[in-house]
Amino acid sequence: MPSDLPPISLGFEVAAWMHENLVHGPGDVEDEPFRLSDEQLRFVAWTYALDDEGRRRYRRATYSRRKGTAKTELAAAITWAEFAGPVRFAGWTPDGCPIGQPVRSPLIPLAAVSEDQAEETLYGCFRRMIRDDLADEFDIGLERTLKRSAPGAVKLVTSSSVSREGARPTFTACDETHLWWTPELRDLHKTLRRNLAKRLATDPWMLEVTTAHRPGQGSVAEASHELGAAITRGRVLDATFLFDHREADERHDIATDDGLIAAVREASGDAWAFTNLAAIMDEFRDPTLDEADCRRFWLNQVFAAADQWMDPDEWRACAATGSRVAEREAIVLGFDGSDTQDATALVGCRISDGHLFTVAVWEQPPGATAEWRVPRDDVDQTVGEAMRYYNVVRLYCDPYLWETFVEQWAARHGDQIVARWLTNRRRQMAYALSRMRTAVRAGQVTHDGSEPLTRHVLNARRWDRPEGTLIRKEHPKSANKIDGAIAAALAFEARADAVAAGALKPVDRTVVFL
């Protein structure tokens, strides 16, 4: 974001409206008159910057800050302004300053990961920020807020909501987009962005607030950060995207108290005044917590975990998204199954060149109940379809929880094709993982770049054991799955064994006449 202030902006009038009509949301200063910090005021000024004709300069803005800097409250305050404040151009004063007016019939989706998360953060904060003496002008519910005297609505939206394709929003706010990494949430974000094009006269726009993303997870925040960085470096020209990101310089020596304090201060900006420094330092010094997560949460640094198994840049460099595996091509398959909490994955590997590709991944959908189980009949059907479509030379299966199905697949397709491959054999598994990891580092393997496979591979954490390096989740109850990575390693190992058995040798088609 530019360091100066915009020459034309409604932001200062919007800020004055906030100060007059809002109170602070939940926290240490709850119900006190709302005030923007200087840093927040500058952001508001730029988000409401206008061109010479009074049109908004930015159709999308991202505000990226460490945890505990009131970024969600800022988003809630902007939402109230978009709902009832002077946020759209209405003309000029005699001395050439822009005049603001409210949006006619505002429709505002507040989007979050889940209903619980939205109530605890963005929408819950929004509901409590209007002054008590003004609250009667609105019908404020648990999932939507309406104007009583005119059309207008603010609605809670999540990936489990009814499709938003028909909506015609005037403003959209997306909270904590570093958590938006599932296909459903990314699709929700795309839908919300598309909907902004439906109401030209109201000059609609989108705001994202977030903490630094985990690299390689494929979140909405990651995509926004990459675009913002490309604009900053001059590699991409997008004058309609405003990217405001504050982080601590990585040159701070956070191993020392002075270095850590300096880093937190830099990442905090104006929020330093209400920073609980002692608690943050305790987090960094706790040996049970991951340093990469502490850097993301408290320093807003995009930082890969020190124990990450696969380097994100090396994995992305091997992506060959245009490569397609044709019908009847010789391949091998790797299968890693689960029952409830973990995912189930079927990954293929082309024998000719080692290209990895995702056949299918089954994961618990967001919002599903604890009773959700992997659809075993669907898995069984998919395995059968893959066997018929490709020329499957080998299928390596971890039989845990799937013993009966593996036996059935072997009976249908032959023991020489379907093999039980126990991943709890640590030495053999370490060799298989090392083979795949080494091939990626050397650029000797490609993959299809699919979202679930990439996410699972980059979720995997290194686990050094006497038998070799294995992989595991960051902690046993983590929602970040790694089953696709295990299935890929099994497929790559199956390919190595098939090649060793002569799968790449040309077939002798000599015809002998007697």
Summary of the structure (lengths in Angstrom):
residues: 514
radius of gyration: 26.8
end to end distance: 82.2
largest distance: 105.3
contacts: 1667
relative contact order: 0.10
helix: 39%
strand: 19%
